[in-house]
């Protein structure tokens, strides 16, 4: 029922979960994968959590968010 949903994924220990949620279809084993159907959902993740994603997936999302990433301060 939420209008907007943001999920924060951080660290290599969450890489497998992120891979299943982003690259696989909706699955009851990964309930957060249902966000694929939500009109205003966002997953925010660090580089370590993307380590198990296919390279093409990472490049795709970094490309569509390039402007935002360029303006984001380094920590």
N, CA, C and O atoms as a CHARMM CRD file, in Angstrom:
* protein
*
  300
    1    1 UNK  N      0.79800  -1.20900   0.00000 PROA 1      0.00000
    2    1 UNK  CA     0.00000   0.00000   0.00000 PROA 1      0.00000
    3    1 UNK  C      0.84000   1.27300   0.00000 PROA 1      0.00000
    4    1 UNK  O      0.30000   2.37200  -0.12300 PROA 1      0.00000
    5    2 UNK  N      2.16000   1.13100   0.13800 PROA 2      0.00000
    6    2 UNK  CA     3.03700   2.30000   0.18400 PROA 2      0.00000
    7    2 UNK  C      3.08000   2.98500  -1.18300 PROA 2      0.00000
    8    2 UNK  O      3.09100   2.32400  -2.22200 PROA 2      0.00000
    9    3 UNK  N      3.10200   4.30500  -1.16400 PROA 3      0.00000
   10    3 UNK  CA     3.21100   5.05400  -2.41200 PROA 3      0.00000
   11    3 UNK  C      4.60700   4.92900  -3.01100 PROA 3      0.00000
   12    3 UNK  O      4.75900   4.83300  -4.22900 PROA 3      0.00000
   13    4 UNK  N      5.62500   4.93000  -2.15200 PROA 4      0.00000
   14    4 UNK  CA     7.00800   4.79500  -2.58800 PROA 4      0.00000
   15    4 UNK  C      7.73600   3.85600  -1.63500 PROA 4      0.00000
   16    4 UNK  O      7.43900   3.81300  -0.44100 PROA 4      0.00000
   17    5 UNK  N      8.70400   3.09700  -2.18200 PROA 5      0.00000
   18    5 UNK  CA     9.47000   2.15900  -1.37300 PROA 5      0.00000
   19    5 UNK  C     10.94000   2.29400  -1.74300 PROA 5      0.00000
   20    5 UNK  O     11.29300   2.31800  -2.92300 PROA 5      0.00000
   21    6 UNK  N     11.80000   2.38200  -0.72300 PROA 6      0.00000
   22    6 UNK  CA    13.24700   2.41300  -0.93900 PROA 6      0.00000
   23    6 UNK  C     13.85700   1.29200  -0.10200 PROA 6      0.00000
   24    6 UNK  O     13.57600   1.16200   1.08900 PROA 6      0.00000
   25    7 UNK  N     14.69500   0.48700  -0.74900 PROA 7      0.00000
   26    7 UNK  CA    15.41000  -0.59200  -0.07600 PROA 7      0.00000
   27    7 UNK  C     16.89200  -0.25600  -0.14000 PROA 7      0.00000
   28    7 UNK  O     17.40100   0.09800  -1.20300 PROA 7      0.00000
   29    8 UNK  N     17.58900  -0.36300   0.98800 PROA 8      0.00000
   30    8 UNK  CA    19.01700  -0.10300   1.06600 PROA 8      0.00000
   31    8 UNK  C     19.73900  -1.43700   1.19600 PROA 8      0.00000
   32    8 UNK  O     19.45300  -2.22000   2.10200 PROA 8      0.00000
   33    9 UNK  N     20.68200  -1.69300   0.28100 PROA 9      0.00000
   34    9 UNK  CA    21.45300  -2.93300   0.29200 PROA 9      0.00000
   35    9 UNK  C     22.92100  -2.55400   0.40700 PROA 9      0.00000
   36    9 UNK  O     23.44200  -1.79100  -0.40600 PROA 9      0.00000
   37   10 UNK  N     23.58300  -3.09400   1.42300 PROA 10     0.00000
   38   10 UNK  CA    24.96400  -2.71600   1.67500 PROA 10     0.00000
   39   10 UNK  C     25.81000  -3.93200   2.02200 PROA 10     0.00000
   40   10 UNK  O     25.41800  -4.75600   2.84800 PROA 10     0.00000
   41   11 UNK  N     26.95900  -4.03700   1.39400 PROA 11     0.00000
   42   11 UNK  CA    27.93100  -5.05900   1.73900 PROA 11     0.00000
   43   11 UNK  C     27.86500  -6.31100   0.89500 PROA 11     0.00000
   44   11 UNK  O     26.82200  -6.66300   0.34400 PROA 11     0.00000
   45   12 UNK  N     29.01500  -6.98300   0.80500 PROA 12     0.00000
   46   12 UNK  CA    29.12700  -8.20000   0.00400 PROA 12     0.00000
   47   12 UNK  C     28.21900  -9.30900   0.52100 PROA 12     0.00000
   48   12 UNK  O     27.76200 -10.14300  -0.26000 PROA 12     0.00000
   49   13 UNK  N     27.95100  -9.33200   1.82200 PROA 13     0.00000
   50   13 UNK  CA    27.10100 -10.39200   2.37400 PROA 13     0.00000
   51   13 UNK  C     25.66600 -10.31300   1.85700 PROA 13     0.00000
   52   13 UNK  O     24.89800 -11.25400   2.05700 PROA 13     0.00000
   53   14 UNK  N     25.29200  -9.23900   1.21200 PROA 14     0.00000
   54   14 UNK  CA    23.95200  -9.09300   0.63200 PROA 14     0.00000
   55   14 UNK  C     23.95900  -9.25700  -0.89300 PROA 14     0.00000
   56   14 UNK  O     22.92100  -9.10200  -1.53700 PROA 14     0.00000
   57   15 UNK  N     25.12200  -9.56900  -1.47000 PROA 15     0.00000
   58   15 UNK  CA    25.25800  -9.65600  -2.92800 PROA 15     0.00000
   59   15 UNK  C     24.37400 -10.74500  -3.53400 PROA 15     0.00000
   60   15 UNK  O     23.77400 -10.53400  -4.58800 PROA 15     0.00000
   61   16 UNK  N     24.28900 -11.87600  -2.89700 PROA 16     0.00000
   62   16 UNK  CA    23.46000 -12.96800  -3.41300 PROA 16     0.00000
   63   16 UNK  C     21.98200 -12.57900  -3.40800 PROA 16     0.00000
   64   16 UNK  O     21.25900 -12.84500  -4.36900 PROA 16     0.00000
   65   17 UNK  N     21.54700 -11.95700  -2.33600 PROA 17     0.00000
   66   17 UNK  CA    20.15400 -11.51600  -2.25100 PROA 17     0.00000
   67   17 UNK  C     19.84400 -10.49300  -3.33400 PROA 17     0.00000
   68   17 UNK  O     18.80600 -10.58100  -3.98900 PROA 17     0.00000
   69   18 UNK  N     20.73800  -9.52100  -3.53100 PROA 18     0.00000
   70   18 UNK  CA    20.51800  -8.50000  -4.55700 PROA 18     0.00000
   71   18 UNK  C     20.43200  -9.13400  -5.93900 PROA 18     0.00000
   72   18 UNK  O     19.58000  -8.75900  -6.74400 PROA 18     0.00000
   73   19 UNK  N     21.31100 -10.09100  -6.21600 PROA 19     0.00000
   74   19 UNK  CA    21.29200 -10.77600  -7.50700 PROA 19     0.00000
   75   19 UNK  C     19.93800 -11.44400  -7.74000 PROA 19     0.00000
   76   19 UNK  O     19.36300 -11.31300  -8.82000 PROA 19     0.00000
   77   20 UNK  N     19.43000 -12.15100  -6.74700 PROA 20     0.00000
   78   20 UNK  CA    18.15200 -12.84200  -6.89800 PROA 20     0.00000
   79   20 UNK  C     16.98600 -11.87500  -7.04300 PROA 20     0.00000
   80   20 UNK  O     16.03600 -12.15000  -7.77700 PROA 20     0.00000
   81   21 UNK  N     17.05300 -10.75900  -6.35700 PROA 21     0.00000
   82   21 UNK  CA    15.96500  -9.78300  -6.41000 PROA 21     0.00000
   83   21 UNK  C     15.94200  -9.02700  -7.73900 PROA 21     0.00000
   84   21 UNK  O     14.86700  -8.76400  -8.27700 PROA 21     0.00000
   85   22 UNK  N     17.11500  -8.67300  -8.27700 PROA 22     0.00000
   86   22 UNK  CA    17.19800  -7.83800  -9.46700 PROA 22     0.00000
   87   22 UNK  C     17.18800  -8.64600 -10.75900 PROA 22     0.00000
   88   22 UNK  O     16.50500  -8.28100 -11.71600 PROA 22     0.00000
   89   23 UNK  N     17.94200  -9.74500 -10.79200 PROA 23     0.00000
   90   23 UNK  CA    18.13600 -10.45500 -12.05100 PROA 23     0.00000
   91   23 UNK  C     17.18200 -11.62000 -12.27100 PROA 23     0.00000
   92   23 UNK  O     17.05900 -12.10900 -13.39400 PROA 23     0.00000
   93   24 UNK  N     16.52300 -12.06200 -11.25100 PROA 24     0.00000
   94   24 UNK  CA    15.56600 -13.15700 -11.40400 PROA 24     0.00000
   95   24 UNK  C     14.14800 -12.61400 -11.31700 PROA 24     0.00000
   96   24 UNK  O     13.94500 -11.47200 -10.90300 PROA 24     0.00000
   97   25 UNK  N     13.19600 -13.39400 -11.68900 PROA 25     0.00000
   98   25 UNK  CA    11.80200 -12.96600 -11.62500 PROA 25     0.00000
   99   25 UNK  C     11.29600 -12.90300 -10.19300 PROA 25     0.00000
  100   25 UNK  O     12.03100 -13.16000  -9.24000 PROA 25     0.00000
  101   26 UNK  N     10.05400 -12.56300 -10.07000 PROA 26     0.00000
  102   26 UNK  CA     9.42900 -12.48600  -8.75300 PROA 26     0.00000
  103   26 UNK  C      9.32100 -13.89800  -8.18800 PROA 26     0.00000
  104   26 UNK  O      8.88500 -14.82700  -8.86800 PROA 26     0.00000
  105   27 UNK  N      9.73100 -14.03600  -6.92200 PROA 27     0.00000
  106   27 UNK  CA     9.82600 -15.34900  -6.31200 PROA 27     0.00000
  107   27 UNK  C      9.47800 -15.24900  -4.83500 PROA 27     0.00000
  108   27 UNK  O      9.89500 -14.30600  -4.16100 PROA 27     0.00000
  109   28 UNK  N      8.72000 -16.21100  -4.32700 PROA 28     0.00000
  110   28 UNK  CA     8.33200 -16.17400  -2.91300 PROA 28     0.00000
  111   28 UNK  C      9.53200 -16.35800  -1.98100 PROA 28     0.00000
  112   28 UNK  O      9.45500 -15.99800  -0.80600 PROA 28     0.00000
  113   29 UNK  N     10.63400 -16.91000  -2.48300 PROA 29     0.00000
  114   29 UNK  CA    11.84000 -17.06900  -1.66400 PROA 29     0.00000
  115   29 UNK  C     12.54000 -15.72700  -1.43400 PROA 29     0.00000
  116   29 UNK  O     13.27000 -15.56200  -0.45700 PROA 29     0.00000
  117   30 UNK  N     12.31700 -14.79200  -2.32000 PROA 30     0.00000
  118   30 UNK  CA    12.89300 -13.45200  -2.23200 PROA 30     0.00000
  119   30 UNK  C     11.73000 -12.46800  -2.30300 PROA 30     0.00000
  120   30 UNK  O     11.46400 -11.88900  -3.35700 PROA 30     0.00000
  121   31 UNK  N     11.04700 -12.28100  -1.19600 PROA 31     0.00000
  122   31 UNK  CA     9.81000 -11.49400  -1.20000 PROA 31     0.00000
  123   31 UNK  C     10.02100 -10.05300  -1.66800 PROA 31     0.00000
  124   31 UNK  O      9.11400  -9.45400  -2.24600 PROA 31     0.00000
  125   32 UNK  N     11.19900  -9.49800  -1.42600 PROA 32     0.00000
  126   32 UNK  CA    11.45800  -8.13100  -1.88000 PROA 32     0.00000
  127   32 UNK  C     11.46800  -8.04600  -3.40300 PROA 32     0.00000
  128   32 UNK  O     11.38700  -6.94900  -3.95600 PROA 32     0.00000
  129   33 UNK  N     11.56500  -9.18100  -4.08900 PROA 33     0.00000
  130   33 UNK  CA    11.51200  -9.16900  -5.55500 PROA 33     0.00000
  131   33 UNK  C     10.16000  -8.67000  -6.06100 PROA 33     0.00000
  132   33 UNK  O     10.04600  -8.27900  -7.22300 PROA 33     0.00000
  133   34 UNK  N      9.14900  -8.67500  -5.22200 PROA 34     0.00000
  134   34 UNK  CA     7.83500  -8.14800  -5.60100 PROA 34     0.00000
  135   34 UNK  C      7.90600  -6.65900  -5.92300 PROA 34     0.00000
  136   34 UNK  O      6.99600  -6.12300  -6.55500 PROA 34     0.00000
  137   35 UNK  N      8.96400  -5.99000  -5.50200 PROA 35     0.00000
  138   35 UNK  CA     9.12600  -4.56900  -5.83900 PROA 35     0.00000
  139   35 UNK  C      9.25600  -4.34900  -7.33300 PROA 35     0.00000
  140   35 UNK  O      9.08600  -3.22500  -7.80500 PROA 35     0.00000
  141   36 UNK  N      9.55400  -5.39400  -8.08700 PROA 36     0.00000
  142   36 UNK  CA     9.60800  -5.26900  -9.54000 PROA 36     0.00000
  143   36 UNK  C      8.26100  -4.82500 -10.10400 PROA 36     0.00000
  144   36 UNK  O      8.19900  -4.27000 -11.20100 PROA 36     0.00000
  145   37 UNK  N      7.19500  -5.06500  -9.36400 PROA 37     0.00000
  146   37 UNK  CA     5.85200  -4.67500  -9.79800 PROA 37     0.00000
  147   37 UNK  C      5.41300  -3.32000  -9.26100 PROA 37     0.00000
  148   37 UNK  O      4.40400  -2.77500  -9.71000 PROA 37     0.00000
  149   38 UNK  N      6.15100  -2.77500  -8.31400 PROA 38     0.00000
  150   38 UNK  CA     5.75600  -1.51600  -7.68500 PROA 38     0.00000
  151   38 UNK  C      6.12400  -0.34100  -8.59200 PROA 38     0.00000
  152   38 UNK  O      7.24800  -0.27800  -9.08800 PROA 38     0.00000
  153   39 UNK  N      5.19100   0.59000  -8.81500 PROA 39     0.00000
  154   39 UNK  CA     5.45500   1.69800  -9.74800 PROA 39     0.00000
  155   39 UNK  C      6.49700   2.70300  -9.25100 PROA 39     0.00000
  156   39 UNK  O      7.10800   3.40200 -10.06000 PROA 39     0.00000
  157   40 UNK  N      6.70800   2.78400  -7.94300 PROA 40     0.00000
  158   40 UNK  CA     7.68200   3.74600  -7.40400 PROA 40     0.00000
  159   40 UNK  C      8.55700   3.04600  -6.36000 PROA 40     0.00000
  160   40 UNK  O      8.46800   3.32400  -5.16400 PROA 40     0.00000
  161   41 UNK  N      9.39500   2.14100  -6.83700 PROA 41     0.00000
  162   41 UNK  CA    10.32400   1.47700  -5.93100 PROA 41     0.00000
  163   41 UNK  C     11.74700   1.74700  -6.38000 PROA 41     0.00000
  164   41 UNK  O     12.01500   1.96700  -7.56100 PROA 41     0.00000
  165   42 UNK  N     12.65300   1.72400  -5.41000 PROA 42     0.00000
  166   42 UNK  CA    14.05200   1.99800  -5.70000 PROA 42     0.00000
  167   42 UNK  C     14.91500   1.14300  -4.78800 PROA 42     0.00000
  168   42 UNK  O     14.63700   1.00500  -3.59700 PROA 42     0.00000
  169   43 UNK  N     15.96500   0.57300  -5.36000 PROA 43     0.00000
  170   43 UNK  CA    16.95600  -0.13800  -4.56900 PROA 43     0.00000
  171   43 UNK  C     18.23700   0.67400  -4.62900 PROA 43     0.00000
  172   43 UNK  O     18.75900   0.94800  -5.71000 PROA 43     0.00000
  173   44 UNK  N     18.73900   1.05400  -3.47200 PROA 44     0.00000
  174   44 UNK  CA    19.98900   1.79800  -3.37000 PROA 44     0.00000
  175   44 UNK  C     21.02400   0.81900  -2.83700 PROA 44     0.00000
  176   44 UNK  O     20.81800   0.19500  -1.79600 PROA 44     0.00000
  177   45 UNK  N     22.14400   0.68400  -3.55600 PROA 45     0.00000
  178   45 UNK  CA    23.13800  -0.31100  -3.13600 PROA 45     0.00000
  179   45 UNK  C     24.55000   0.22100  -3.32500 PROA 45     0.00000
  180   45 UNK  O     24.79300   1.12000  -4.13000 PROA 45     0.00000
  181   46 UNK  N     25.47400  -0.35600  -2.56600 PROA 46     0.00000
  182   46 UNK  CA    26.87700   0.00400  -2.73100 PROA 46     0.00000
  183   46 UNK  C     27.54600  -0.96500  -3.69800 PROA 46     0.00000
  184   46 UNK  O     26.95900  -1.98000  -4.07400 PROA 46     0.00000
  185   47 UNK  N     28.76400  -0.65300  -4.09700 PROA 47     0.00000
  186   47 UNK  CA    29.47200  -1.49100  -5.06800 PROA 47     0.00000
  187   47 UNK  C     29.68600  -2.91300  -4.55300 PROA 47     0.00000
  188   47 UNK  O     29.58800  -3.86300  -5.32900 PROA 47     0.00000
  189   48 UNK  N     29.97100  -3.07800  -3.27600 PROA 48     0.00000
  190   48 UNK  CA    30.21300  -4.42300  -2.73900 PROA 48     0.00000
  191   48 UNK  C     28.98700  -5.32400  -2.88200 PROA 48     0.00000
  192   48 UNK  O     29.13200  -6.52300  -3.12000 PROA 48     0.00000
  193   49 UNK  N     27.81200  -4.77800  -2.74400 PROA 49     0.00000
  194   49 UNK  CA    26.60200  -5.59700  -2.84700 PROA 49     0.00000
  195   49 UNK  C     26.27600  -5.97900  -4.29100 PROA 49     0.00000
  196   49 UNK  O     25.41600  -6.82700  -4.52800 PROA 49     0.00000
  197   50 UNK  N     26.95400  -5.36000  -5.24800 PROA 50     0.00000
  198   50 UNK  CA    26.70500  -5.68800  -6.66000 PROA 50     0.00000
  199   50 UNK  C     27.68900  -6.71700  -7.20800 PROA 50     0.00000
  200   50 UNK  O     27.66400  -7.01700  -8.40200 PROA 50     0.00000
  201   51 UNK  N     28.54200  -7.25400  -6.36500 PROA 51     0.00000
  202   51 UNK  CA    29.62700  -8.14200  -6.81300 PROA 51     0.00000
  203   51 UNK  C     29.14400  -9.41500  -7.49800 PROA 51     0.00000
  204   51 UNK  O     29.89300  -9.99100  -8.28600 PROA 51     0.00000
  205   52 UNK  N     27.93400  -9.87500  -7.23400 PROA 52     0.00000
  206   52 UNK  CA    27.43700 -11.09800  -7.87000 PROA 52     0.00000
  207   52 UNK  C     26.49100 -10.82800  -9.04100 PROA 52     0.00000
  208   52 UNK  O     26.00900 -11.76400  -9.67700 PROA 52     0.00000
  209   53 UNK  N     26.22800  -9.55500  -9.32500 PROA 53     0.00000
  210   53 UNK  CA    25.39100  -9.21300 -10.46900 PROA 53     0.00000
  211   53 UNK  C     26.18200  -9.39000 -11.76200 PROA 53     0.00000
  212   53 UNK  O     27.40700  -9.26700 -11.76700 PROA 53     0.00000
  213   54 UNK  N     25.49000  -9.67300 -12.84000 PROA 54     0.00000
  214   54 UNK  CA    26.15600  -9.72900 -14.14000 PROA 54     0.00000
  215   54 UNK  C     26.70300  -8.34400 -14.47400 PROA 54     0.00000
  216   54 UNK  O     26.08700  -7.33300 -14.13500 PROA 54     0.00000
  217   55 UNK  N     27.83900  -8.29600 -15.12500 PROA 55     0.00000
  218   55 UNK  CA    28.47200  -7.02000 -15.46700 PROA 55     0.00000
  219   55 UNK  C     27.51100  -6.14200 -16.25300 PROA 55     0.00000
  220   55 UNK  O     27.45200  -4.93400 -16.02200 PROA 55     0.00000
  221   56 UNK  N     26.76100  -6.72500 -17.17400 PROA 56     0.00000
  222   56 UNK  CA    25.80200  -5.95500 -17.97400 PROA 56     0.00000
  223   56 UNK  C     24.73800  -5.29200 -17.12800 PROA 56     0.00000
  224   56 UNK  O     24.30300  -4.18300 -17.43800 PROA 56     0.00000
  225   57 UNK  N     24.31400  -5.95100 -16.06800 PROA 57     0.00000
  226   57 UNK  CA    23.29900  -5.36900 -15.17800 PROA 57     0.00000
  227   57 UNK  C     23.85300  -4.13700 -14.48300 PROA 57     0.00000
  228   57 UNK  O     23.19300  -3.10000 -14.42800 PROA 57     0.00000
  229   58 UNK  N     25.05400  -4.24800 -13.95700 PROA 58     0.00000
  230   58 UNK  CA    25.68100  -3.12300 -13.25500 PROA 58     0.00000
  231   58 UNK  C     25.90100  -1.96300 -14.21400 PROA 58     0.00000
  232   58 UNK  O     25.59200  -0.81900 -13.88200 PROA 58     0.00000
  233   59 UNK  N     26.43600  -2.24500 -15.40800 PROA 59     0.00000
  234   59 UNK  CA    26.67800  -1.18200 -16.39400 PROA 59     0.00000
  235   59 UNK  C     25.37700  -0.50100 -16.80100 PROA 59     0.00000
  236   59 UNK  O     25.33700   0.72000 -16.95000 PROA 59     0.00000
  237   60 UNK  N     24.31300  -1.28000 -16.98200 PROA 60     0.00000
  238   60 UNK  CA    23.02700  -0.72200 -17.38400 PROA 60     0.00000
  239   60 UNK  C     22.53200   0.28700 -16.35000 PROA 60     0.00000
  240   60 UNK  O     22.18700   1.41800 -16.69200 PROA 60     0.00000
  241   61 UNK  N     22.49800  -0.12800 -15.09000 PROA 61     0.00000
  242   61 UNK  CA    21.96500   0.76500 -14.06200 PROA 61     0.00000
  243   61 UNK  C     22.87800   1.95300 -13.79800 PROA 61     0.00000
  244   61 UNK  O     22.39300   3.05100 -13.52600 PROA 61     0.00000
  245   62 UNK  N     24.19600   1.75300 -13.87500 PROA 62     0.00000
  246   62 UNK  CA    25.10400   2.89400 -13.69700 PROA 62     0.00000
  247   62 UNK  C     24.95000   3.87800 -14.84700 PROA 62     0.00000
  248   62 UNK  O     25.08000   5.08600 -14.65000 PROA 62     0.00000
  249   63 UNK  N     24.67400   3.37300 -16.04500 PROA 63     0.00000
  250   63 UNK  CA    24.49600   4.24900 -17.19600 PROA 63     0.00000
  251   63 UNK  C     23.23400   5.09900 -17.06900 PROA 63     0.00000
  252   63 UNK  O     23.27100   6.29800 -17.34200 PROA 63     0.00000
  253   64 UNK  N     22.11600   4.49500 -16.65700 PROA 64     0.00000
  254   64 UNK  CA    20.88400   5.28500 -16.55800 PROA 64     0.00000
  255   64 UNK  C     20.90900   6.24500 -15.36800 PROA 64     0.00000
  256   64 UNK  O     20.12600   7.19500 -15.32200 PROA 64     0.00000
  257   65 UNK  N     21.80400   6.00200 -14.40500 PROA 65     0.00000
  258   65 UNK  CA    21.92800   6.89300 -13.24500 PROA 65     0.00000
  259   65 UNK  C     23.21600   7.70900 -13.29100 PROA 65     0.00000
  260   65 UNK  O     23.62900   8.27900 -12.28200 PROA 65     0.00000
  261   66 UNK  N     23.85600   7.76400 -14.47100 PROA 66     0.00000
  262   66 UNK  CA    25.15900   8.42100 -14.58900 PROA 66     0.00000
  263   66 UNK  C     25.16000   9.85300 -14.06500 PROA 66     0.00000
  264   66 UNK  O     26.06200  10.23800 -13.32100 PROA 66     0.00000
  265   67 UNK  N     24.18400  10.62600 -14.43400 PROA 67     0.00000
  266   67 UNK  CA    24.14800  12.02500 -14.00800 PROA 67     0.00000
  267   67 UNK  C     24.06000  12.14400 -12.48800 PROA 67     0.00000
  268   67 UNK  O     24.74800  12.96700 -11.88400 PROA 67     0.00000
  269   68 UNK  N     23.22300  11.32900 -11.88300 PROA 68     0.00000
  270   68 UNK  CA    23.08700  11.35500 -10.42300 PROA 68     0.00000
  271   68 UNK  C     24.37500  10.90600  -9.74800 PROA 68     0.00000
  272   68 UNK  O     24.79200  11.49200  -8.74900 PROA 68     0.00000
  273   69 UNK  N     25.01200   9.85700 -10.29700 PROA 69     0.00000
  274   69 UNK  CA    26.25200   9.34700  -9.70500 PROA 69     0.00000
  275   69 UNK  C     27.39100  10.35600  -9.83300 PROA 69     0.00000
  276   69 UNK  O     28.22100  10.46300  -8.92900 PROA 69     0.00000
  277   70 UNK  N     27.44500  11.09300 -10.93500 PROA 70     0.00000
  278   70 UNK  CA    28.49700  12.09300 -11.12400 PROA 70     0.00000
  279   70 UNK  C     28.38300  13.22600 -10.11500 PROA 70     0.00000
  280   70 UNK  O     29.39000  13.82700  -9.74200 PROA 70     0.00000
  281   71 UNK  N     27.16900  13.52000  -9.67100 PROA 71     0.00000
  282   71 UNK  CA    26.95400  14.60500  -8.72100 PROA 71     0.00000
  283   71 UNK  C     26.98400  14.14600  -7.26300 PROA 71     0.00000
  284   71 UNK  O     26.82900  14.95800  -6.35100 PROA 71     0.00000
  285   72 UNK  N     27.18200  12.84800  -7.04500 PROA 72     0.00000
  286   72 UNK  CA    27.17600  12.30700  -5.69800 PROA 72     0.00000
  287   72 UNK  C     28.57400  12.43700  -5.09900 PROA 72     0.00000
  288   72 UNK  O     29.55200  12.03100  -5.72900 PROA 72     0.00000
  289   73 UNK  N     28.68400  12.99500  -3.89800 PROA 73     0.00000
  290   73 UNK  CA    30.03000  13.17300  -3.29100 PROA 73     0.00000
  291   73 UNK  C     30.62900  11.82400  -2.88800 PROA 73     0.00000
  292   73 UNK  O     29.92100  10.93400  -2.41600 PROA 73     0.00000
  293   74 UNK  N     31.93600  11.68800  -3.08200 PROA 74     0.00000
  294   74 UNK  CA    32.65700  10.48900  -2.66500 PROA 74     0.00000
  295   74 UNK  C     32.79600  10.48600  -1.15400 PROA 74     0.00000
  296   74 UNK  O     32.91700  11.54100  -0.53200 PROA 74     0.00000
  297   75 UNK  N     32.78000   9.29800  -0.56700 PROA 75     0.00000
  298   75 UNK  CA    32.96600   9.19100   0.88900 PROA 75     0.00000
  299   75 UNK  C     34.27300   8.54700   1.21400 PROA 75     0.00000
  300   75 UNK  O     34.60100   8.37400   2.38800 PROA 75     0.00000
